[in-house]
């Protein structure tokens, strides 16, 4: 999955999406990473990885160049539809 756009669920840092740069055990390095801190329109991360989320209610942060997530629980590759949807920031709109 390295090089692909993925969703990462962590133990205590929430949900992130971005380009998977590396993975080693529970450590995941994401590039162009966004934190998804509120969402609607998907019941599970699996659904989010296929269809994305509601763009009105949901909130996704501006991207950071890199983030090292040290306690990842799951890494899910995203469909083209979800990538387009999750690549848009929804801060304060």
PyMOL commands that set and color helices and strands:
alter all, ss='L'
color gray80, all
select helices_A, chain A and resi 45-51+80-86
alter helices_A, ss='H'
color red, helices_A
select strands_A, chain A and resi 5-10+15-24+27-38+59-60+64-69+72-77
alter strands_A, ss='S'
color yellow, strands_A
deselect
rebuild
show_as cartoon
